[in-house]
Amino acid sequence: MEKRKSAGAGPKGPGRERAPASRPRWARTRNVPRPLLGELALASGLVLPDVLAEAVEKHRRWGSPIGQVLVSTGALRSGDLARLYGAQRGLPVVDLVSEPRDETLAADADLDFYLRNRCLPWRRRSGETIYVASDPDSARSAIAEHDGRARPVFVASQREISHVMSRDFAPALTDRAVFDLHRRMPESSAAARLSHAQIYWFAALLLAVAAGLLFAPWQVFTAFNIAIGTVFLGVSAMRYASIFVGLLAPRTAEERAYSNHGVPPDSELPVYTIMVPLFREARVLPILARALSELDYPASKLDIKLILEASDRETLDAAKALRLPDHFEFIVVPTSLPQTKPKACNFALPFARGDYLVIYDAEDCPEPKQLKKAVAAFGLGDERLACVQAQLNYYNWNENWLTRQFAIEYAAFFDLLLPTMVRLGLPIPLGGTSTHFRTSALREAGAWDPNNVTEDADLGIRLALLGYRCGIIQSTTQEEANCRLPNWIRQRSRWIKGWLQTWLVRMRHPLRLYRRLGLKGFISFQILIGGFTLSNIVHPLFYLSMAISLAVTGVPAGFGEGAGLAIFNMFVLTTGYALAVAAGIAAVSVRKMPALFNHALMMPAYWLLISLAAYKALWQLVTRPFHWEKTEHGISRMLPPVPNFLRGRRVH
């Protein structure tokens, strides 16, 4: 179809009769019956009869306007729909590419209004400001209230309006993405590594330790060893409890939601925003497109945001080459520091239209019914339920030793430990993907910390501090496990650095943290966020301590002071290994992966690798605290196949 370049142009067909010359075209009477949009699409040759018939059936079942159905199924492009809207309503249609807006008419202070109503001031004619909107009917009254008078509203495509907003308001959106949390909740921002009080306390502690080592080295060494061992045992106790609570305790209402309560019919489902931050992900884009196309949710109610970095031309070109339906919207994030996933998500969040929002990673393959399970869980929960976390595991779990260990670890964490914490009413660190939010609660909580490189673990604790809770749903997202050690080290060091950032941020005000989380919440935070991170760092030191204590006394037969410490360390290591292995075996049995039973016995070697990543995390916390270690995806030999509808399309 020939592209219209004038504001008044639109497709020929029914509903294009001229308005009386004495009245502006935008003010035509609305009492004249409008032609059906589907009939206009058919008459214009934009869709075939069988395509329209299928769209009409989905329109009835999904409860969405026929135009949204046609766009979301790929039958129409967003620009075609805008021209049909203009023809149906007798309104001019604006192509914002060939007829750009007057940038002096819009103010940054009104950005939220423009985003909420999907409209923009376009140009002035005869002293009158003309707006463009993707849905002029709904925007007209909001604009009249905002400006204090009625304004002419022309039609532009939603895709073009979003693109213009993200481009022209990029400085304001970037400023929000980077600084909004720090301005609103400075105590929750990791922009500063340590508070002044923490600097004083850490300095005092280091001086006390140095003095102790000078005057009573063995006593200080022993006290430090026992303190760290106690933390290590606390982590082991939490793993032990997760075996029983995770397997035997009654499931929460959110976990049982889909089977017991069901979900609303498709016609009553809300709009759901899916945000996928992408950076150097061209190789896995077809897998992502397949996974999102297979979601069991009305496509017309999916608001999909592919969030791309302006510096990553390869992924943007690959995304365009897939020719995805126009409910896949590209949000291009300008280059700025920190270049992190949470900053990119913050930049895109103002464009989210859904009542609920989920974050997926580029290589994710969520269970098709996951969104419906999340809707059912939110329907059963009260207003305090801000987020539900889906479970994660790997489709390439059996590729090599590293992926098998990774799969055991994830099964123990997502299938046992997190459900245990939820059932005990404890705050949980969220995973970095498949986290489903009430969009309103996410915004109230300040969204993500752009300076925290494990942003969702931090957000889970912040939601708890604000009086919200997070739940678990019984739905798995399959990911690509790291199958190469250098790539795995980069990813794991970033995770540990982010958990260190989270602990340091929250421990700026330990008494306040205690009052808000309560005793059991405070203890669980110290064990999970602090204890797990500390155990990663000190794990190899237990071997060193045991060797030193034995060297001091020779052999443990005399049960001297050093031998007792060696026995204590042996007990800590044995207990930690045994309970971790038991939790791993229990978790993979739930996952029905008996092939991993024997591999759980090799977890001690895997822990040493985690410690290696922890030392890198410590170094980077000092030297590069906000640096995002990029994880390469699409390198596995066991990637899911490219779907048939994408075969042959060129992806770089």
MARDREN-398736 format. One record per residue (C-alpha): y, x, z; residue number from 1; residue in three letters. Coordinates in steps of 0.1 Angstrom, whole numbers, plus 5000, padded with zeros to 4 digits. Layout:
BEGIN
PT Y X Z NUM ALA
...
REM end
This chain:
BEGIN
PT 5000 5000 5000 1 MET
PT 5034 5013 4991 2 GLU
PT 5054 5025 5020 3 LYS
PT 5086 5005 5027 4 ARG
PT 5116 5027 5034 5 LYS
PT 5143 5001 5040 6 SER
PT 5147 4983 5074 7 ALA
PT 5145 4949 5057 8 GLY
PT 5114 4956 5036 9 ALA
PT 5081 4940 5044 10 GLY
PT 5050 4928 5026 11 PRO
PT 5053 4899 5002 12 LYS
PT 5035 4867 5011 13 GLY
PT 5039 4837 5033 14 PRO
PT 5067 4836 5058 15 GLY
PT 5092 4857 5038 16 ARG
PT 5117 4829 5030 17 GLU
PT 5153 4839 5033 18 ARG
PT 5174 4830 5063 19 ALA
PT 5207 4812 5058 20 PRO
PT 5234 4838 5050 21 ALA
PT 5255 4826 5079 22 SER
PT 5230 4837 5105 23 ARG
PT 5218 4872 5111 24 PRO
PT 5182 4877 5101 25 ARG
PT 5172 4887 5136 26 TRP
PT 5184 4854 5150 27 ALA
PT 5164 4831 5128 28 ARG
PT 5151 4800 5144 29 THR
PT 5118 4805 5162 30 ARG
PT 5108 4768 5158 31 ASN
PT 5095 4773 5123 32 VAL
PT 5057 4777 5124 33 PRO
PT 5046 4812 5118 34 ARG
PT 5019 4821 5094 35 PRO
PT 4988 4835 5109 36 LEU
PT 4988 4873 5110 37 LEU
PT 4952 4874 5097 38 GLY
PT 4962 4853 5067 39 GLU
PT 4991 4877 5060 40 LEU
PT 4968 4907 5062 41 ALA
PT 4944 4890 5038 42 LEU
PT 4971 4879 5014 43 ALA
PT 4987 4914 5015 44 SER
PT 4953 4930 5005 45 GLY
PT 4952 4950 5037 46 LEU
PT 4918 4937 5048 47 VAL
PT 4888 4921 5031 48 LEU
PT 4875 4887 5040 49 PRO
PT 4844 4899 5057 50 ASP
PT 4864 4924 5078 51 VAL
PT 4888 4897 5088 52 LEU
PT 4860 4874 5098 53 ALA
PT 4845 4900 5120 54 GLU
PT 4879 4907 5136 55 ALA
PT 4884 4870 5142 56 VAL
PT 4850 4868 5161 57 GLU
PT 4860 4898 5182 58 LYS
PT 4895 4883 5188 59 HIS
PT 4878 4852 5203 60 ARG
PT 4853 4872 5224 61 ARG
PT 4878 4899 5236 62 TRP
PT 4908 4877 5241 63 GLY
PT 4932 4902 5224 64 SER
PT 4957 4894 5196 65 PRO
PT 4941 4897 5162 66 ILE
PT 4965 4925 5153 67 GLY
PT 4953 4947 5182 68 GLN
PT 4917 4940 5172 69 VAL
PT 4923 4950 5136 70 LEU
PT 4941 4982 5147 71 VAL
PT 4915 4992 5174 72 SER
PT 4886 4987 5150 73 THR
PT 4903 5008 5123 74 GLY
PT 4908 4979 5099 75 ALA
PT 4946 4984 5101 76 LEU
PT 4969 5012 5108 77 ARG
PT 4997 5008 5133 78 SER
PT 5024 5009 5106 79 GLY
PT 5006 4981 5086 80 ASP
PT 5006 4960 5118 81 LEU
PT 5043 4965 5123 82 ALA
PT 5050 4953 5087 83 ARG
PT 5028 4923 5092 84 LEU
PT 5046 4915 5125 85 TYR
PT 5079 4917 5106 86 GLY
PT 5067 4894 5078 87 ALA
PT 5053 4869 5103 88 GLN
PT 5085 4868 5124 89 ARG
PT 5110 4872 5095 90 GLY
PT 5123 4904 5111 91 LEU
PT 5133 4937 5095 92 PRO
PT 5108 4966 5098 93 VAL
PT 5120 5001 5106 94 VAL
PT 5102 5032 5097 95 ASP
PT 5114 5057 5123 96 LEU
PT 5103 5087 5102 97 VAL
PT 5124 5079 5072 98 SER
PT 5151 5060 5092 99 GLU
PT 5155 5079 5125 100 PRO
PT 5173 5065 5154 101 ARG
PT 5208 5074 5165 102 ASP
PT 5200 5097 5195 103 GLU
PT 5234 5090 5211 104 THR
PT 5224 5054 5220 105 LEU
PT 5196 5061 5245 106 ALA
PT 5200 5076 5279 107 ALA
PT 5175 5095 5300 108 ASP
PT 5183 5072 5329 109 ALA
PT 5169 5043 5309 110 ASP
PT 5136 5060 5299 111 LEU
PT 5114 5040 5322 112 ASP
PT 5129 5008 5307 113 PHE
PT 5121 5020 5272 114 TYR
PT 5086 5030 5282 115 LEU
PT 5079 4997 5300 116 ARG
PT 5090 4975 5272 117 ASN
PT 5080 4998 5243 118 ARG
PT 5114 4997 5227 119 CYS
PT 5143 5020 5218 120 LEU
PT 5179 5016 5207 121 PRO
PT 5179 5023 5170 122 TRP
PT 5213 5021 5154 123 ARG
PT 5247 5003 5156 124 ARG
PT 5258 4980 5129 125 ARG
PT 5290 4960 5129 126 SER
PT 5295 4971 5165 127 GLY
PT 5261 4957 5175 128 GLU
PT 5233 4979 5190 129 THR
PT 5200 4972 5173 130 ILE
PT 5168 4978 5191 131 TYR
PT 5133 4985 5177 132 VAL
PT 5102 4974 5195 133 ALA
PT 5065 4971 5188 134 SER
PT 5065 4936 5202 135 ASP
PT 5100 4922 5197 136 PRO
PT 5091 4888 5213 137 ASP
PT 5084 4903 5247 138 SER
PT 5110 4930 5245 139 ALA
PT 5139 4906 5235 140 ARG
PT 5144 4890 5269 141 SER
PT 5140 4923 5288 142 ALA
PT 5166 4939 5266 143 ILE
PT 5190 4910 5271 144 ALA
PT 5186 4913 5309 145 GLU
PT 5190 4951 5308 146 HIS
PT 5221 4951 5286 147 ASP
PT 5236 4918 5299 148 GLY
PT 5235 4902 5265 149 ARG
PT 5212 4894 5236 150 ALA
PT 5205 4921 5211 151 ARG
PT 5189 4922 5177 152 PRO
PT 5154 4935 5179 153 VAL
PT 5137 4949 5148 154 PHE
PT 5100 4959 5145 155 VAL
PT 5086 4994 5145 156 ALA
PT 5051 5006 5151 157 SER
PT 5039 5014 5186 158 GLN
PT 5026 5047 5174 159 ARG
PT 5060 5058 5160 160 GLU
PT 5079 5046 5191 161 ILE
PT 5056 5066 5214 162 SER
PT 5059 5096 5191 163 HIS
PT 5097 5094 5191 164 VAL
PT 5099 5090 5229 165 MET
PT 5076 5119 5236 166 SER
PT 5096 5141 5212 167 ARG
PT 5132 5130 5219 168 ASP
PT 5128 5127 5257 169 PHE
PT 5106 5158 5260 170 ALA
PT 5130 5176 5284 171 PRO
PT 5132 5146 5308 172 ALA
PT 5095 5140 5306 173 LEU
PT 5087 5177 5312 174 THR
PT 5111 5179 5341 175 ASP
PT 5093 5149 5357 176 ARG
PT 5059 5164 5350 177 ALA
PT 5067 5197 5366 178 VAL
PT 5091 5188 5394 179 PHE
PT 5086 5152 5403 180 ASP
PT 5060 5157 5431 181 LEU
PT 5079 5186 5445 182 HIS
PT 5111 5165 5447 183 ARG
PT 5094 5134 5461 184 ARG
PT 5068 5151 5484 185 MET
PT 5076 5188 5488 186 PRO
PT 5051 5191 5516 187 GLU
PT 5023 5182 5491 188 SER
PT 5034 5206 5464 189 SER
PT 5016 5239 5458 190 ALA
PT 5047 5253 5441 191 ALA
PT 5051 5276 5472 192 ALA
PT 5019 5293 5482 193 ARG
PT 5027 5296 5519 194 LEU
PT 5053 5278 5541 195 SER
PT 5075 5299 5564 196 HIS
PT 5054 5289 5594 197 ALA
PT 5022 5299 5577 198 GLN
PT 5036 5333 5568 199 ILE
PT 5045 5339 5605 200 TYR
PT 5011 5327 5617 201 TRP
PT 4991 5347 5592 202 PHE
PT 5012 5378 5600 203 ALA
PT 5006 5373 5637 204 ALA
PT 4969 5369 5631 205 LEU
PT 4967 5400 5611 206 LEU
PT 4986 5420 5637 207 LEU
PT 4963 5406 5664 208 ALA
PT 4932 5416 5644 209 VAL
PT 4945 5450 5637 210 ALA
PT 4953 5456 5674 211 ALA
PT 4919 5443 5684 212 GLY
PT 4901 5466 5659 213 LEU
PT 4921 5495 5673 214 LEU
PT 4912 5489 5709 215 PHE
PT 4880 5469 5708 216 ALA
PT 4865 5471 5673 217 PRO
PT 4830 5460 5681 218 TRP
PT 4841 5430 5701 219 GLN
PT 4866 5418 5674 220 VAL
PT 4839 5424 5647 221 PHE
PT 4814 5403 5667 222 THR
PT 4839 5375 5675 223 ALA
PT 4849 5373 5638 224 PHE
PT 4813 5373 5627 225 ASN
PT 4803 5345 5651 226 ILE
PT 4833 5324 5641 227 ALA
PT 4825 5327 5604 228 ILE
PT 4788 5321 5611 229 GLY
PT 4797 5289 5629 230 THR
PT 4817 5277 5599 231 VAL
PT 4788 5286 5577 232 PHE
PT 4764 5265 5599 233 LEU
PT 4789 5236 5597 234 GLY
PT 4786 5237 5559 235 VAL
PT 4748 5238 5563 236 SER
PT 4749 5208 5587 237 ALA
PT 4769 5188 5562 238 MET
PT 4744 5196 5535 239 ARG
PT 4716 5186 5558 240 TYR
PT 4733 5153 5567 241 ALA
PT 4738 5146 5530 242 SER
PT 4700 5145 5524 243 ILE
PT 4695 5116 5547 244 PHE
PT 4728 5097 5543 245 VAL
PT 4729 5103 5506 246 GLY
PT 4693 5091 5501 247 LEU
PT 4687 5065 5529 248 LEU
PT 4721 5050 5540 249 ALA
PT 4731 5017 5525 250 PRO
PT 4752 5020 5494 251 ARG
PT 4788 5009 5495 252 THR
PT 4800 4977 5478 253 ALA
PT 4815 4998 5450 254 GLU
PT 4782 5015 5444 255 GLU
PT 4765 4982 5441 256 ARG
PT 4793 4965 5423 257 ALA
PT 4779 4962 5388 258 TYR
PT 4744 4950 5397 259 SER
PT 4755 4925 5424 260 ASN
PT 4788 4913 5413 261 HIS
PT 4789 4919 5376 262 GLY
PT 4822 4922 5356 263 VAL
PT 4846 4897 5342 264 PRO
PT 4839 4885 5306 265 PRO
PT 4854 4906 5279 266 ASP
PT 4883 4881 5275 267 SER
PT 4894 4887 5311 268 GLU
PT 4890 4925 5312 269 LEU
PT 4923 4944 5318 270 PRO
PT 4938 4971 5296 271 VAL
PT 4922 5005 5305 272 TYR
PT 4940 5038 5298 273 THR
PT 4918 5068 5289 274 ILE
PT 4935 5101 5292 275 MET
PT 4919 5132 5277 276 VAL
PT 4938 5165 5281 277 PRO
PT 4929 5189 5253 278 LEU
PT 4935 5226 5248 279 PHE
PT 4916 5246 5222 280 ARG
PT 4890 5219 5220 281 GLU
PT 4886 5214 5182 282 ALA
PT 4849 5221 5183 283 ARG
PT 4840 5193 5207 284 VAL
PT 4864 5166 5193 285 LEU
PT 4837 5149 5173 286 PRO
PT 4816 5146 5204 287 ILE
PT 4845 5131 5223 288 LEU
PT 4852 5106 5195 289 ALA
PT 4816 5095 5195 290 ARG
PT 4815 5091 5233 291 ALA
PT 4847 5070 5234 292 LEU
PT 4836 5049 5204 293 SER
PT 4803 5040 5223 294 GLU
PT 4820 5027 5254 295 LEU
PT 4810 4992 5262 296 ASP
PT 4846 4979 5265 297 TYR
PT 4868 4959 5241 298 PRO
PT 4884 4985 5218 299 ALA
PT 4915 4964 5217 300 SER
PT 4919 4968 5254 301 LYS
PT 4915 5006 5254 302 LEU
PT 4947 5026 5256 303 ASP
PT 4935 5061 5246 304 ILE
PT 4957 5091 5250 305 LYS
PT 4947 5124 5235 306 LEU
PT 4970 5149 5253 307 ILE
PT 4976 5180 5232 308 LEU
PT 4996 5212 5237 309 GLU
PT 5024 5219 5212 310 ALA
PT 5011 5255 5209 311 SER
PT 4976 5244 5200 312 ASP
PT 4980 5235 5163 313 ARG
PT 4943 5239 5156 314 GLU
PT 4932 5211 5180 315 THR
PT 4960 5188 5168 316 LEU
PT 4950 5193 5131 317 ASP
PT 4914 5187 5140 318 ALA
PT 4923 5155 5158 319 ALA
PT 4943 5143 5128 320 LYS
PT 4914 5152 5104 321 ALA
PT 4891 5128 5122 322 LEU
PT 4913 5098 5111 323 ARG
PT 4907 5079 5143 324 LEU
PT 4918 5043 5148 325 PRO
PT 4954 5040 5159 326 ASP
PT 4946 5030 5195 327 HIS
PT 4939 5067 5198 328 PHE
PT 4974 5079 5205 329 GLU
PT 4984 5116 5203 330 PHE
PT 5007 5128 5231 331 ILE
PT 5020 5163 5223 332 VAL
PT 5032 5183 5254 333 VAL
PT 5060 5208 5248 334 PRO
PT 5052 5244 5258 335 THR
PT 5064 5251 5293 336 SER
PT 5052 5266 5325 337 LEU
PT 5030 5260 5343 338 PRO
PT 5007 5253 5313 339 GLN
PT 4981 5234 5333 340 THR
PT 4960 5203 5329 341 LYS
PT 4978 5184 5357 342 PRO
PT 5012 5190 5341 343 LYS
PT 4999 5177 5308 344 ALA
PT 4985 5146 5325 345 CYS
PT 5018 5141 5343 346 ASN
PT 5037 5143 5310 347 PHE
PT 5014 5116 5294 348 ALA
PT 5012 5093 5325 349 LEU
PT 5045 5074 5317 350 PRO
PT 5030 5062 5284 351 PHE
PT 4999 5047 5301 352 ALA
PT 4997 5009 5297 353 ARG
PT 4965 5002 5315 354 GLY
PT 4960 4986 5349 355 ASP
PT 4934 5012 5354 356 TYR
PT 4933 5048 5342 357 LEU
PT 4905 5073 5338 358 VAL
PT 4906 5111 5331 359 ILE
PT 4879 5125 5308 360 TYR
PT 4874 5161 5297 361 ASP
PT 4870 5170 5260 362 ALA
PT 4833 5176 5262 363 GLU
PT 4824 5145 5283 364 ASP
PT 4799 5118 5273 365 CYS
PT 4804 5090 5298 366 PRO
PT 4778 5063 5303 367 GLU
PT 4789 5034 5279 368 PRO
PT 4792 5009 5308 369 LYS
PT 4812 5031 5330 370 GLN
PT 4845 5014 5326 371 LEU
PT 4830 4980 5333 372 LYS
PT 4814 4994 5365 373 LYS
PT 4848 5007 5376 374 ALA
PT 4864 4974 5370 375 VAL
PT 4837 4957 5390 376 ALA
PT 4842 4982 5418 377 ALA
PT 4879 4977 5419 378 PHE
PT 4874 4939 5419 379 GLY
PT 4853 4942 5450 380 LEU
PT 4876 4967 5468 381 GLY
PT 4908 4959 5486 382 ASP
PT 4942 4972 5478 383 GLU
PT 4934 5005 5496 384 ARG
PT 4908 5014 5470 385 LEU
PT 4929 5037 5448 386 ALA
PT 4901 5055 5429 387 CYS
PT 4864 5055 5422 388 VAL
PT 4846 5087 5412 389 GLN
PT 4817 5086 5387 390 ALA
PT 4789 5111 5390 391 GLN
PT 4787 5142 5368 392 LEU
PT 4758 5162 5354 393 ASN
PT 4749 5181 5323 394 TYR
PT 4732 5173 5290 395 TYR
PT 4724 5210 5285 396 ASN
PT 4710 5215 5320 397 TRP
PT 4678 5232 5308 398 ASN
PT 4695 5257 5284 399 GLU
PT 4692 5288 5306 400 ASN
PT 4691 5300 5342 401 TRP
PT 4728 5295 5347 402 LEU
PT 4729 5259 5335 403 THR
PT 4699 5250 5356 404 ARG
PT 4716 5263 5388 405 GLN
PT 4748 5245 5378 406 PHE
PT 4729 5213 5374 407 ALA
PT 4712 5216 5408 408 ILE
PT 4746 5223 5424 409 GLU
PT 4763 5193 5407 410 TYR
PT 4734 5170 5416 411 ALA
PT 4737 5180 5453 412 ALA
PT 4775 5175 5452 413 PHE
PT 4779 5143 5432 414 PHE
PT 4746 5125 5440 415 ASP
PT 4743 5134 5477 416 LEU
PT 4774 5150 5493 417 LEU
PT 4802 5128 5479 418 LEU
PT 4783 5095 5485 419 PRO
PT 4776 5107 5521 420 THR
PT 4813 5113 5527 421 MET
PT 4823 5079 5512 422 VAL
PT 4797 5061 5533 423 ARG
PT 4809 5078 5564 424 LEU
PT 4845 5069 5556 425 GLY
PT 4857 5105 5550 426 LEU
PT 4883 5117 5525 427 PRO
PT 4867 5132 5494 428 ILE
PT 4879 5159 5469 429 PRO
PT 4877 5142 5435 430 LEU
PT 4861 5158 5405 431 GLY
PT 4882 5169 5376 432 GLY
PT 4869 5142 5353 433 THR
PT 4856 5106 5353 434 SER
PT 4880 5097 5381 435 THR
PT 4891 5061 5377 436 HIS
PT 4924 5051 5393 437 PHE
PT 4945 5021 5399 438 ARG
PT 4974 5032 5378 439 THR
PT 5000 5018 5403 440 SER
PT 4984 5037 5432 441 ALA
PT 4983 5069 5412 442 LEU
PT 5020 5067 5404 443 ARG
PT 5028 5059 5440 444 GLU
PT 5009 5090 5452 445 ALA
PT 5030 5112 5430 446 GLY
PT 5002 5117 5403 447 ALA
PT 4989 5153 5400 448 TRP
PT 5003 5185 5413 449 ASP
PT 5011 5206 5382 450 PRO
PT 5008 5238 5403 451 ASN
PT 4974 5231 5417 452 ASN
PT 4946 5243 5394 453 VAL
PT 4920 5220 5410 454 THR
PT 4943 5190 5408 455 GLU
PT 4919 5161 5415 456 ASP
PT 4905 5177 5447 457 ALA
PT 4941 5179 5460 458 ASP
PT 4948 5143 5448 459 LEU
PT 4918 5129 5467 460 GLY
PT 4931 5143 5500 461 ILE
PT 4967 5132 5493 462 ARG
PT 4955 5096 5486 463 LEU
PT 4937 5096 5520 464 ALA
PT 4969 5108 5537 465 LEU
PT 4988 5079 5521 466 LEU
PT 4963 5054 5536 467 GLY
PT 4942 5050 5504 468 TYR
PT 4905 5055 5500 469 ARG
PT 4883 5066 5472 470 CYS
PT 4848 5053 5463 471 GLY
PT 4818 5062 5442 472 ILE
PT 4803 5043 5413 473 ILE
PT 4767 5046 5401 474 GLN
PT 4775 5059 5366 475 SER
PT 4770 5094 5352 476 THR
PT 4792 5114 5328 477 THR
PT 4773 5141 5310 478 GLN
PT 4791 5173 5304 479 GLU
PT 4785 5207 5288 480 GLU
PT 4774 5232 5315 481 ALA
PT 4787 5267 5312 482 ASN
PT 4759 5287 5296 483 CYS
PT 4777 5321 5295 484 ARG
PT 4785 5341 5326 485 LEU
PT 4821 5352 5318 486 PRO
PT 4831 5317 5309 487 ASN
PT 4814 5304 5341 488 TRP
PT 4833 5330 5362 489 ILE
PT 4866 5319 5347 490 ARG
PT 4859 5283 5355 491 GLN
PT 4845 5288 5390 492 ARG
PT 4873 5312 5400 493 SER
PT 4899 5285 5390 494 ARG
PT 4881 5259 5411 495 TRP
PT 4879 5281 5441 496 ILE
PT 4916 5291 5437 497 LYS
PT 4925 5254 5436 498 GLY
PT 4905 5246 5467 499 TRP
PT 4923 5275 5485 500 LEU
PT 4957 5260 5473 501 GLN
PT 4947 5226 5486 502 THR
PT 4937 5240 5520 503 TRP
PT 4969 5260 5523 504 LEU
PT 4991 5230 5513 505 VAL
PT 4974 5206 5537 506 ARG
PT 4974 5231 5566 507 MET
PT 5012 5235 5565 508 ARG
PT 5012 5207 5591 509 HIS
PT 4978 5207 5608 510 PRO
PT 4988 5183 5635 511 LEU
PT 5002 5158 5610 512 ARG
PT 4970 5162 5590 513 LEU
PT 4949 5155 5622 514 TYR
PT 4969 5124 5630 515 ARG
PT 4966 5109 5595 516 ARG
PT 4930 5117 5589 517 LEU
PT 4917 5112 5624 518 GLY
PT 4892 5136 5641 519 LEU
PT 4863 5131 5618 520 LYS
PT 4885 5132 5587 521 GLY
PT 4901 5164 5599 522 PHE
PT 4868 5181 5607 523 ILE
PT 4853 5171 5574 524 SER
PT 4884 5185 5556 525 PHE
PT 4880 5218 5574 526 GLN
PT 4843 5220 5567 527 ILE
PT 4843 5209 5531 528 LEU
PT 4876 5223 5517 529 ILE
PT 4880 5252 5541 530 GLY
PT 4844 5259 5550 531 GLY
PT 4829 5257 5516 532 PHE
PT 4856 5280 5502 533 THR
PT 4853 5304 5531 534 LEU
PT 4816 5306 5528 535 SER
PT 4819 5315 5491 536 ASN
PT 4841 5344 5501 537 ILE
PT 4821 5357 5532 538 VAL
PT 4786 5350 5520 539 HIS
PT 4779 5386 5509 540 PRO
PT 4796 5399 5541 541 LEU
PT 4767 5385 5562 542 PHE
PT 4744 5410 5545 543 TYR
PT 4769 5438 5552 544 LEU
PT 4774 5427 5588 545 SER
PT 4736 5425 5593 546 MET
PT 4733 5460 5580 547 ALA
PT 4761 5474 5602 548 ILE
PT 4747 5457 5633 549 SER
PT 4713 5472 5626 550 LEU
PT 4727 5506 5619 551 ALA
PT 4746 5505 5653 552 VAL
PT 4714 5499 5673 553 THR
PT 4688 5513 5650 554 GLY
PT 4662 5486 5650 555 VAL
PT 4662 5451 5665 556 PRO
PT 4633 5457 5687 557 ALA
PT 4655 5465 5717 558 GLY
PT 4675 5433 5713 559 PHE
PT 4707 5452 5720 560 GLY
PT 4741 5438 5712 561 GLU
PT 4740 5448 5675 562 GLY
PT 4705 5435 5671 563 ALA
PT 4715 5401 5685 564 GLY
PT 4743 5399 5659 565 LEU
PT 4718 5408 5632 566 ALA
PT 4694 5381 5643 567 ILE
PT 4723 5356 5644 568 PHE
PT 4733 5365 5608 569 ASN
PT 4697 5363 5597 570 MET
PT 4695 5328 5613 571 PHE
PT 4728 5317 5596 572 VAL
PT 4716 5329 5562 573 LEU
PT 4681 5315 5565 574 THR
PT 4694 5281 5577 575 THR
PT 4720 5280 5550 576 GLY
PT 4696 5288 5523 577 TYR
PT 4669 5265 5536 578 ALA
PT 4692 5235 5539 579 LEU
PT 4709 5241 5506 580 ALA
PT 4676 5244 5488 581 VAL
PT 4663 5212 5505 582 ALA
PT 4695 5194 5494 583 ALA
PT 4691 5207 5459 584 GLY
PT 4655 5196 5457 585 ILE
PT 4664 5162 5471 586 ALA
PT 4692 5158 5446 587 ALA
PT 4672 5168 5415 588 VAL
PT 4645 5144 5426 589 SER
PT 4670 5116 5426 590 VAL
PT 4681 5128 5391 591 ARG
PT 4644 5128 5381 592 LYS
PT 4645 5165 5371 593 MET
PT 4613 5179 5386 594 PRO
PT 4615 5209 5363 595 ALA
PT 4643 5221 5386 596 LEU
PT 4623 5221 5418 597 PHE
PT 4613 5258 5416 598 ASN
PT 4647 5268 5404 599 HIS
PT 4663 5255 5436 600 ALA
PT 4646 5285 5453 601 LEU
PT 4668 5308 5434 602 MET
PT 4701 5294 5447 603 MET
PT 4708 5325 5469 604 PRO
PT 4712 5346 5438 605 ALA
PT 4735 5319 5424 606 TYR
PT 4756 5320 5456 607 TRP
PT 4762 5357 5450 608 LEU
PT 4777 5349 5416 609 LEU
PT 4799 5322 5433 610 ILE
PT 4811 5349 5457 611 SER
PT 4820 5371 5428 612 LEU
PT 4842 5343 5414 613 ALA
PT 4857 5337 5448 614 ALA
PT 4870 5373 5450 615 TYR
PT 4886 5369 5416 616 LYS
PT 4901 5336 5429 617 ALA
PT 4916 5354 5459 618 LEU
PT 4931 5381 5437 619 TRP
PT 4946 5355 5414 620 GLN
PT 4959 5334 5442 621 LEU
PT 4981 5364 5450 622 VAL
PT 4989 5377 5415 623 THR
PT 4987 5346 5393 624 ARG
PT 4986 5315 5415 625 PRO
PT 4994 5289 5388 626 PHE
PT 4975 5305 5359 627 HIS
PT 4949 5281 5344 628 TRP
PT 4917 5299 5335 629 GLU
PT 4906 5282 5302 630 LYS
PT 4870 5271 5300 631 THR
PT 4856 5274 5265 632 GLU
PT 4836 5243 5254 633 HIS
PT 4814 5237 5224 634 GLY
PT 4794 5269 5229 635 ILE
PT 4761 5254 5240 636 SER
PT 4730 5254 5217 637 ARG
PT 4723 5218 5230 638 MET
PT 4755 5200 5220 639 LEU
PT 4750 5163 5212 640 PRO
PT 4749 5155 5175 641 PRO
PT 4780 5146 5156 642 VAL
PT 4780 5108 5150 643 PRO
PT 4773 5095 5115 644 ASN
PT 4808 5080 5111 645 PHE
PT 4823 5114 5115 646 LEU
PT 4799 5134 5094 647 ARG
PT 4816 5153 5066 648 GLY
PT 4850 5151 5081 649 ARG
PT 4866 5185 5082 650 ARG
PT 4872 5199 5118 651 VAL
PT 4884 5234 5121 652 HIS
REM end
